[in-house]
Amino acid sequence: MTTDLRDHLRAEFRWTDPGEGYLVSDRSGWWRSPAILAGLGDGLADLFRADRPTVVVSPEVTGFLVGPLVARALGVGFVEAYRAGARLPIAEPMTWAEVPSDHRGKKQQLGVRSHLIAPHDRVLVVDDWSATGAQARALRSLFPHNYVGTAVIVNECPPPVTAELNLRALLTAADIDPD
């Protein structure tokens, strides 16, 4: 990971105030920046390259942007983890896990196509942000013997959750603190 990528991520990140008494993260600058897109796959892949993952799994929606970049950088495949009730019908058999409570306090389910993860795979979960670790924990439960860890752009999980999930990040919440 280069300091330049971290600097670009911080520069293109914004907090917005929708006028409802709280700030909302605006990551749209990340997807607009060619420099970030060029470095993000390798930056996140480097966090786990030595662990030799064989497949990247990412939850929708934003994980679908980041996961393929990391998979390409690692030279491995990518598997989508869909939310239950996704807009597209999925005909193949799915394996589902319940997400305890996400960052909004809502329960959801994430599922992957059952045939896409082999018993010998080494699964790396990739997402843009981890606030509570709930999605990573749910996905880890689908492959308890295959799970390598979770790579995210921003980690704001408490240290025990970070350690439990072997969660590694390019930035911490303190790096983009609105204060």
Backbone bond lengths (Angstrom), bond angles and torsions (degrees), N, CA, C in turn:
res aa  C-N    CA-C-N  psi(-1)  N-CA   C-N-CA  omega(-1)  CA-C   N-CA-C  phi
1 M - - - 1.450 - - 1.517 108.31 -
2 T 1.287 115.39 136.66 1.452 118.78 179.59 1.522 110.17 -102.96
3 T 1.324 114.50 150.92 1.457 120.05 175.78 1.515 109.39 -61.64
4 D 1.340 116.67 -34.36 1.462 119.80 179.78 1.519 112.01 -57.30
5 L 1.329 117.45 -43.95 1.463 120.35 179.58 1.524 109.70 -62.69
6 R 1.298 117.93 -45.83 1.473 121.19 178.03 1.528 110.23 -58.93
7 D 1.327 116.67 -42.78 1.467 120.54 178.95 1.531 110.74 -63.41
8 H 1.335 116.59 -43.24 1.479 119.96 177.58 1.523 110.92 -61.69
9 L 1.326 117.45 -43.59 1.467 121.05 179.65 1.526 110.81 -59.71
10 R 1.321 116.34 -45.78 1.474 120.00 178.97 1.530 110.97 -64.08
11 A 1.324 116.97 -41.00 1.467 120.67 -177.17 1.525 112.62 -66.94
12 E 1.319 117.27 -32.60 1.470 120.79 -176.05 1.530 113.36 -95.98
13 F 1.321 117.13 5.65 1.461 121.56 179.62 1.525 109.35 -97.56
14 R 1.323 116.56 143.55 1.464 121.87 178.23 1.535 109.80 -137.20
15 W 1.318 114.22 147.18 1.465 120.65 166.05 1.519 106.35 -100.16
16 T 1.323 117.87 135.78 1.458 120.79 177.77 1.520 108.87 -120.14
17 D 1.297 115.28 151.10 1.462 121.81 179.26 1.522 108.46 -111.75
18 P 1.340 116.79 104.93 1.466 119.05 179.71 1.530 112.57 -76.28
19 G 1.345 116.70 4.10 1.460 120.00 178.13 1.516 113.42 82.97
20 E 1.327 116.88 18.85 1.462 120.09 -178.32 1.526 112.12 -114.62
21 G 1.345 116.82 18.06 1.444 120.52 176.18 1.519 116.01 86.79
22 Y 1.303 117.67 10.47 1.464 120.70 176.41 1.522 108.95 -149.64
23 L 1.340 115.56 159.35 1.455 120.99 179.36 1.525 109.77 -96.39
24 V 1.323 115.26 148.12 1.459 122.79 179.52 1.528 107.87 -119.94
25 S 1.328 115.91 136.75 1.468 119.30 179.66 1.525 110.21 -74.36
26 D 1.314 115.24 138.09 1.465 121.80 176.02 1.524 107.11 -118.72
27 R 1.337 115.28 102.72 1.458 121.74 -178.63 1.522 112.11 -99.12
28 S 1.312 117.69 6.19 1.464 120.71 -174.23 1.524 112.61 -60.68
29 G 1.322 118.03 -28.86 1.458 120.85 177.42 1.521 112.79 -63.43
30 W 1.337 116.11 -27.47 1.459 119.62 177.59 1.525 111.00 -63.10
31 W 1.328 116.50 -41.86 1.464 120.36 -174.63 1.524 110.67 -78.96
32 R 1.324 117.37 -18.62 1.465 121.94 179.49 1.522 112.32 -85.71
33 S 1.327 116.57 -19.96 1.458 120.89 -173.85 1.529 112.11 -87.19
34 P 1.348 118.09 115.75 1.461 119.96 176.84 1.536 112.17 -61.05
35 A 1.322 117.63 -34.66 1.466 120.69 -179.88 1.534 110.72 -64.45
36 I 1.321 116.63 -41.56 1.466 119.72 178.92 1.513 109.87 -68.19
37 L 1.320 117.40 -46.94 1.471 119.65 179.97 1.523 111.80 -60.29
38 A 1.325 116.58 -35.33 1.467 120.42 -179.89 1.523 112.00 -69.24
39 G 1.328 117.22 -31.72 1.455 119.93 -175.50 1.509 116.41 -102.62
40 L 1.312 117.24 -15.26 1.461 120.63 -171.73 1.525 113.50 -65.27
41 G 1.317 117.62 -42.92 1.461 120.20 -179.86 1.512 111.79 -58.59
42 D 1.334 116.26 -52.09 1.468 119.86 178.86 1.519 112.02 -66.10
43 G 1.331 116.88 -38.99 1.462 119.90 -179.20 1.519 112.22 -58.94
44 L 1.329 116.58 -47.09 1.473 120.20 178.56 1.528 111.48 -74.29
45 A 1.319 117.12 -38.33 1.469 120.25 178.96 1.521 110.97 -61.14
46 D 1.327 117.55 -39.22 1.460 121.35 -178.69 1.525 112.59 -61.13
47 L 1.329 116.94 -25.50 1.466 120.15 178.45 1.527 111.95 -64.35
48 F 1.352 116.95 -24.99 1.472 121.74 -176.22 1.519 113.69 -131.13
49 R 1.306 118.40 7.13 1.468 120.81 -176.08 1.533 111.68 -54.21
50 A 1.319 117.83 -41.82 1.475 121.57 -178.49 1.528 112.33 -67.16
51 D 1.328 117.58 -18.77 1.470 121.47 179.20 1.523 112.54 -84.26
52 R 1.313 116.94 -5.28 1.466 124.79 175.43 1.543 114.45 52.08
53 P 1.335 117.43 56.82 1.470 117.91 174.22 1.526 110.03 -63.56
54 T 1.325 115.69 152.02 1.463 120.68 178.18 1.524 112.46 -111.34
55 V 1.330 117.15 -9.41 1.460 121.37 178.26 1.529 108.58 -155.86
56 V 1.342 114.97 145.70 1.460 122.30 175.23 1.517 108.14 -108.09
57 V 1.331 116.29 132.43 1.472 122.58 175.92 1.521 107.20 -120.03
58 S 1.339 115.94 131.01 1.465 120.37 -178.93 1.517 110.67 -135.55
59 P 1.348 116.02 140.43 1.461 119.90 176.94 1.522 111.25 -79.13
60 E 1.344 114.95 149.31 1.458 116.85 174.20 1.514 108.21 -71.88
61 V 1.218 120.11 153.67 1.442 133.42 9.52 1.532 109.59 -102.03
62 T 1.297 117.46 -50.87 1.457 119.73 -172.66 1.517 112.26 -67.69
63 G 1.326 117.26 -27.17 1.463 120.02 175.61 1.513 111.74 -59.21
64 F 1.337 116.57 -28.32 1.462 120.11 178.78 1.531 111.75 -69.34
65 L 1.330 117.66 -19.72 1.463 120.85 174.97 1.525 110.78 -82.50
66 V 1.330 116.20 -42.81 1.459 121.76 -172.89 1.530 112.40 -83.49
67 G 1.313 117.23 -42.08 1.463 121.70 -175.51 1.518 114.67 -53.80
68 P 1.326 119.47 -49.82 1.466 119.42 179.47 1.532 113.66 -62.00
69 L 1.330 117.55 -32.09 1.467 119.70 177.30 1.531 110.29 -64.15
70 V 1.328 116.24 -40.88 1.461 121.04 -179.84 1.524 109.94 -71.50
71 A 1.322 117.06 -43.31 1.470 120.32 178.96 1.527 110.21 -58.46
72 R 1.313 117.10 -44.19 1.469 120.67 179.14 1.524 110.66 -62.11
73 A 1.325 116.64 -43.31 1.468 120.60 -179.29 1.532 111.54 -64.19
74 L 1.330 116.93 -31.88 1.469 121.40 179.26 1.526 112.54 -87.34
75 G 1.337 117.14 -13.60 1.463 120.57 -176.49 1.516 112.41 72.25
76 V 1.353 115.53 34.41 1.466 120.87 -179.79 1.527 109.33 -126.12
77 G 1.314 116.18 176.91 1.454 121.08 179.26 1.520 112.85 -86.07
78 F 1.330 113.88 172.41 1.468 122.44 -177.94 1.521 109.01 -127.99
79 V 1.337 116.47 137.99 1.469 122.56 176.80 1.526 108.31 -128.06
80 E 1.329 115.37 130.51 1.456 121.26 179.15 1.523 110.21 -81.36
81 A 1.339 115.99 141.41 1.468 122.36 171.03 1.523 106.27 -110.54
82 Y 1.325 115.66 109.09 1.464 121.53 -175.74 1.513 111.33 -88.14
83 R 1.323 115.63 151.15 1.461 121.14 171.30 1.516 108.10 -82.13
84 A 1.326 116.07 142.45 1.463 120.10 175.13 1.520 107.96 -58.41
85 G 1.313 116.01 139.65 1.448 120.29 -178.23 1.512 112.70 83.13
86 A 1.327 117.02 14.94 1.468 120.13 178.70 1.525 109.47 -55.36
87 R 1.298 114.84 152.32 1.459 120.42 -176.26 1.525 113.53 -65.84
88 L 1.337 116.84 -26.91 1.454 119.44 -179.40 1.529 110.30 -95.21
89 P 1.330 118.37 132.47 1.463 118.73 176.65 1.531 110.15 -69.53
90 I 1.314 115.84 138.56 1.460 121.17 179.74 1.522 106.67 -114.64
91 A 1.330 115.65 116.77 1.460 120.36 -174.25 1.525 112.86 -85.46
92 E 1.325 117.83 -27.25 1.458 120.44 -176.98 1.525 110.89 -74.24
93 P 1.341 115.74 158.53 1.472 118.64 175.09 1.530 110.06 -63.44
94 M 1.330 115.08 138.36 1.461 121.85 -178.32 1.526 109.65 -118.84
95 T 1.317 115.37 150.29 1.454 121.82 171.16 1.515 106.02 -109.25
96 W 1.348 116.74 126.37 1.459 121.71 -172.32 1.521 111.56 -113.76
97 A 1.314 115.62 149.46 1.466 122.62 173.41 1.517 107.89 -134.21
98 E 1.323 115.74 142.54 1.464 119.51 176.94 1.517 109.22 -85.00
99 V 1.328 114.70 132.15 1.455 120.96 174.28 1.516 105.63 -86.98
100 P 1.330 118.01 118.73 1.467 118.47 -177.97 1.520 110.39 -48.82
101 S 1.256 121.12 -99.09 1.451 122.55 177.00 1.520 106.89 -125.26
102 D 1.326 116.55 123.88 1.464 119.33 -178.47 1.530 110.49 -80.55
103 H 1.322 116.61 -172.19 1.463 121.33 -175.96 1.524 113.48 -63.46
104 R 1.344 116.97 -16.30 1.463 120.80 177.89 1.519 111.55 -99.23
105 G 1.355 116.46 1.28 1.459 120.56 -179.18 1.517 113.13 81.96
106 K 1.325 117.78 10.94 1.463 121.41 -178.89 1.520 110.41 -100.04
107 K 1.326 115.54 146.25 1.462 120.54 174.05 1.523 107.92 -90.92
108 Q 1.299 115.16 146.62 1.458 120.45 176.54 1.518 108.14 -151.28
109 Q 1.315 115.78 175.28 1.453 121.11 175.16 1.521 108.25 -124.38
110 L 1.343 114.89 143.97 1.455 121.20 174.28 1.517 107.93 -120.51
111 G 1.329 115.83 138.86 1.456 119.30 -179.28 1.513 112.72 -138.08
112 V 1.318 114.60 149.54 1.466 121.14 176.17 1.521 108.49 -121.90
113 R 1.319 115.64 154.46 1.462 120.30 174.74 1.531 107.65 -65.37
114 S 1.305 116.18 121.86 1.461 123.08 -171.40 1.517 113.79 -55.60
115 H 1.310 117.74 -37.88 1.468 120.80 -173.51 1.535 114.22 -79.16
116 L 1.318 117.93 -5.64 1.462 119.85 -174.32 1.526 114.63 -89.47
117 I 1.322 118.14 -11.01 1.464 121.32 177.21 1.523 107.76 -113.18
118 A 1.324 115.77 116.40 1.471 121.57 -179.17 1.530 110.03 -88.58
119 P 1.327 116.74 157.49 1.472 120.03 -179.62 1.533 113.75 -57.94
120 H 1.310 118.22 -28.60 1.460 121.17 -178.15 1.539 113.39 -89.58
121 D 1.331 118.13 -5.68 1.468 120.98 -177.35 1.520 111.76 -64.09
122 R 1.334 113.87 150.53 1.460 122.83 173.17 1.535 105.61 -113.98
123 V 1.335 116.05 107.18 1.460 122.93 -168.68 1.530 111.41 -91.86
124 L 1.333 114.80 125.30 1.455 121.96 171.83 1.523 107.69 -109.44
125 V 1.321 117.30 121.68 1.461 122.21 175.37 1.522 107.12 -87.31
126 V 1.334 116.39 134.60 1.464 121.85 -178.68 1.520 109.08 -131.56
127 D 1.329 115.87 135.41 1.465 121.12 175.96 1.520 108.29 -151.42
128 D 1.324 116.40 173.59 1.456 118.67 -179.36 1.524 112.14 -83.21
129 W 1.333 118.16 -33.68 1.461 120.70 -171.14 1.513 108.46 -148.46
130 S 1.313 116.64 140.43 1.460 120.72 172.53 1.517 108.63 -126.55
131 A 1.333 115.27 111.68 1.462 121.38 -179.66 1.520 111.64 -93.15
132 T 1.340 116.13 -41.90 1.466 120.41 -177.31 1.526 112.66 -123.18
133 G 1.323 117.54 -15.91 1.459 121.72 -175.48 1.521 112.98 83.72
134 A 1.325 118.06 3.43 1.469 121.62 -174.51 1.527 112.44 -61.77
135 Q 1.321 117.96 -45.91 1.468 119.75 -178.81 1.527 110.97 -67.77
136 A 1.321 117.11 -42.91 1.470 120.43 178.14 1.526 110.39 -61.82
137 R 1.317 117.22 -41.54 1.466 121.28 179.25 1.531 110.44 -62.55
138 A 1.317 116.72 -42.65 1.467 120.06 179.18 1.525 110.74 -63.91
139 L 1.327 117.18 -45.44 1.460 119.83 -179.90 1.523 111.03 -66.23
140 R 1.318 117.55 -38.91 1.467 120.12 176.54 1.530 110.38 -58.29
141 S 1.327 117.08 -36.53 1.476 120.22 -178.74 1.525 111.90 -64.91
142 L 1.330 117.97 -21.88 1.463 120.88 178.01 1.526 112.32 -75.90
143 F 1.321 117.11 -25.85 1.476 121.45 -178.46 1.525 109.20 -137.76
144 P 1.329 118.46 63.63 1.469 119.99 -174.33 1.527 113.87 -61.32
145 H 1.326 118.36 -28.63 1.463 121.16 -178.16 1.532 112.02 -94.55
146 N 1.325 116.56 -6.64 1.469 121.44 -176.15 1.522 112.80 -112.12
147 Y 1.309 117.50 -9.80 1.465 122.86 -172.57 1.526 111.11 -71.42
148 V 1.337 115.86 126.28 1.461 122.42 177.81 1.526 110.51 -95.23
149 G 1.327 116.34 -43.20 1.458 121.41 -178.12 1.513 110.24 162.90
150 T 1.325 115.48 -171.16 1.460 121.88 -179.67 1.520 109.46 -129.50
151 A 1.328 116.03 130.22 1.467 122.71 175.99 1.521 108.50 -111.54
152 V 1.320 116.22 129.56 1.461 121.75 179.34 1.521 109.88 -135.51
153 I 1.314 115.37 161.86 1.457 119.40 174.73 1.524 109.23 -74.41
154 V 1.344 116.92 -48.58 1.466 121.30 -178.96 1.526 109.87 -123.28
155 N 1.326 115.45 129.39 1.459 122.13 175.49 1.517 108.73 -113.85
156 E 1.340 115.71 120.25 1.456 119.41 172.47 1.526 111.35 -121.49
157 C 1.328 116.70 20.52 1.462 121.82 178.16 1.527 110.75 -74.54
158 P 1.330 116.84 152.22 1.461 119.61 173.44 1.531 110.02 -63.64
159 P 1.328 118.05 152.19 1.471 121.03 -178.33 1.533 115.15 -51.89
160 P 1.337 120.68 -39.32 1.467 117.93 178.51 1.540 113.23 -63.46
161 V 1.328 117.09 -35.46 1.466 121.06 178.42 1.531 109.04 -70.77
162 T 1.315 116.68 -42.23 1.468 121.35 177.62 1.523 110.13 -56.77
163 A 1.322 116.83 -45.43 1.468 121.05 179.99 1.524 111.39 -68.13
164 E 1.322 116.70 -44.42 1.470 121.09 -179.17 1.519 111.69 -57.98
165 L 1.306 116.62 -41.02 1.468 121.45 -175.65 1.527 113.07 -92.48
166 N 1.324 117.61 1.64 1.465 120.93 -173.65 1.530 108.42 47.08
167 L 1.322 114.21 52.91 1.456 122.79 -174.99 1.528 109.00 -91.35
168 R 1.325 115.67 127.49 1.466 121.66 179.09 1.524 108.13 -125.75
169 A 1.330 115.29 144.16 1.465 119.48 -173.12 1.517 111.78 -140.53
170 L 1.324 114.38 158.99 1.456 120.99 173.62 1.524 110.84 -79.38
171 L 1.341 116.43 -35.43 1.461 122.55 -179.43 1.522 109.94 -133.34
172 T 1.317 115.58 156.38 1.462 120.61 170.31 1.516 107.97 -108.26
173 A 1.308 116.05 169.78 1.455 120.20 178.28 1.533 110.89 -58.83
174 A 1.325 116.72 -34.90 1.469 120.52 179.60 1.531 112.02 -63.44
175 D 1.328 116.83 -27.82 1.469 120.84 179.77 1.523 112.68 -68.03
176 I 1.333 116.54 -22.04 1.465 119.91 -178.50 1.525 112.00 -127.43
177 D 1.319 115.59 25.02 1.457 122.65 179.40 1.522 109.93 -55.03
178 P 1.347 117.37 131.41 1.469 119.75 -177.05 1.531 113.17 -71.97
179 D 1.310 119.16 -13.30 1.477 120.63 -177.59 1.487 112.63 -76.25
